[in-house]
């Protein structure tokens, strides 16, 4: 019988590999929504990386660590994804339904998300993860390339569940900077 890897195990492997490779990161997306909003299912871990295609030693260490943990990616795939500024998918050979989605930090919104990241024991296991702040998650989910019904539900759940910990002035500033203030105002009025 095949023993499948759990989501938490994949997350911990990814962060161990990033740390061993001295690659700064921020975990974003569905895996972090449950910290601030409603817990929901997701099959991927979305990491934004502070990494350039020219950082060969970091890349080699990262790839070796991932491959030794049965994650499918090559050095060429990672470098190509970084050079093309595209998403890089890393498949989990032990659990075909799970994957890592990697993206290079490169836009103003990416840098803002990175700079506002929080260190959190995501699974209560004693292992810390750098994750997106709730304010950044809201603004990203309200940016034009997102705004699916699931994204809007995520925003609503964060606003409702984490209203007491949100930095409302920061949220307002970010939403104005990144053009999502009207959508944010509309959602707040609906709640």
C-alpha positions in Angstrom: 0.0 0.0 0.0 1.3 3.5 -0.9 1.8 5.8 2.0 0.8 9.3 1.0 2.5 12.4 2.4 0.4 14.8 4.5 0.0 18.5 3.6 1.8 19.5 6.8 4.8 17.2 6.0 5.1 18.8 2.5 5.0 22.3 3.9 7.7 21.4 6.5 9.9 19.9 3.8 9.5 22.9 1.6 10.5 25.3 4.4 13.4 23.1 5.5 14.7 23.2 1.9 14.3 26.9 1.6 16.0 27.5 4.9 18.9 25.2 4.1 19.3 27.0 0.8 19.2 30.5 2.4 16.3 31.5 0.2 14.0 34.0 1.7 10.3 33.3 1.1 6.7 34.1 2.1 3.9 31.5 2.0 0.8 32.9 0.6 -2.6 31.6 -0.7 -5.0 29.0 0.5 -2.6 27.4 3.1 -2.5 30.7 5.0 -6.2 31.7 4.8 -7.1 29.4 7.7 -4.8 31.4 10.0 -6.8 34.5 9.6 -10.1 33.4 8.1 -12.1 30.2 7.3 -10.2 27.0 7.0 -10.6 25.6 3.5 -9.1 22.9 1.4 -6.2 23.4 -0.9 -3.9 21.0 -2.7 -1.0 23.4 -3.2 1.4 25.5 -1.2 2.1 28.9 -2.8 5.6 30.2 -2.0 7.0 33.5 -3.2 10.8 33.4 -3.3 13.5 36.0 -3.1 15.7 34.3 -5.6 17.4 35.2 -8.9 18.3 32.7 -11.7 22.0 33.7 -11.2 22.1 32.4 -7.6 23.5 29.0 -8.6 24.6 27.8 -5.2 21.2 28.5 -3.6 19.5 26.9 -6.6 21.6 23.7 -6.5 21.1 23.3 -2.7 17.4 23.9 -3.0 17.0 21.4 -5.9 19.0 18.7 -4.2 17.0 19.1 -1.0 13.7 18.9 -2.9 14.7 16.0 -5.1 16.0 14.0 -2.0 12.5 14.4 -0.6 10.8 13.0 -3.6 9.7 16.3 -5.1 9.9 16.6 -8.9 11.8 19.5 -10.3 15.1 20.1 -12.1 17.6 22.9 -11.9 16.8 23.8 -15.5 13.0 24.0 -14.8 13.6 26.3 -11.8 16.0 28.6 -13.7 13.7 28.8 -16.7 10.8 29.7 -14.4 12.8 32.4 -12.7 14.1 33.8 -16.0 10.6 33.8 -17.5 9.0 35.2 -14.3 6.5 32.4 -14.4 5.0 30.0 -11.9 7.1 26.9 -11.2 5.2 23.8 -10.2 6.9 21.2 -8.1 5.1 17.9 -7.9 5.1 15.6 -4.9 6.0 12.1 -6.1 4.6 10.6 -2.8 1.3 12.4 -3.0 0.2 13.2 -6.5 -2.6 15.5 -5.4 -0.2 17.8 -3.6 2.2 20.3 -5.1 4.3 23.4 -4.5 3.8 26.4 -6.6 6.8 28.7 -6.6 6.9 32.3 -7.8 9.7 34.9 -7.8 9.1 38.0 -5.8 9.3 40.8 -8.4 6.3 43.2 -8.4 5.6 46.1 -5.9 2.7 44.0 -4.5 5.0 41.0 -4.1 7.6 43.1 -2.2 4.9 44.6 0.0 3.7 41.1 0.8 7.2 39.9 1.6 8.0 43.0 3.7 4.9 42.6 5.8 5.2 38.8 6.3 4.6 37.2 9.7 6.4 34.3 11.4 3.8 31.8 12.5 3.7 28.2 13.8 1.3 27.2 11.0 0.5 23.7 12.2 1.2 23.9 15.9 4.2 21.7 15.5 6.9 24.0 16.7 8.1 24.8 13.2 7.8 28.5 12.1 6.7 29.6 8.7 6.9 33.1 7.1 3.4 33.7 5.9 1.5 36.6 4.4 0.0 39.2 6.7 -3.8 39.3 6.8 -3.7 42.8 5.3 -1.6 41.6 2.4 -3.8 38.6 1.8 -6.8 40.8 1.6 -5.2 43.2 -0.9 -3.9 40.4 -3.1 -7.2 38.6 -3.2 -8.9 41.9 -4.2 -6.4 42.7 -7.0 -7.7 42.4 -10.6 -6.0 39.1 -11.4 -7.8 37.4 -8.6 -11.4 38.3 -7.4 -12.9 34.9 -8.0 -15.8 34.1 -5.7 -13.5 31.9 -3.7 -11.1 34.9 -3.3 -13.9 37.2 -2.2 -15.1 34.5 0.3 -11.6 34.4 1.6 -11.5 38.2 2.1 -14.9 38.1 3.9 -13.8 35.3 6.2 -10.5 37.2 7.1 -12.4 40.4 7.7 -14.9 38.6 10.0 -12.6 36.3 11.9 -9.6 38.6 12.2 -11.2 42.1 12.6 -9.6 42.5 16.0 -6.1 41.9 14.8 -6.2 43.7 11.5 -4.2 46.9 11.2 -7.0 48.9 9.6 -4.9 51.9 8.7 -2.4 49.6 7.0 -5.2 47.8 5.1 -6.6 51.1 3.9 -3.1 52.3 2.8 -2.4 49.1 1.0 -5.8 49.0 -0.7 -5.3 52.6 -1.9 -1.8 51.9 -3.1 -2.8 48.8 -5.1 -6.1 50.0 -6.3 -8.5 47.7 -4.4 -10.1 50.3 -2.0 -13.5 50.4 -3.8 -13.9 46.6 -3.7 -12.7 46.5 -0.1 -15.2 49.2 0.9 -18.0 47.3 -0.9 -17.3 44.1 0.9 -17.0 45.8 4.3 -20.4 47.4 3.7 -21.9 44.0 2.8 -20.8 42.4 6.1 
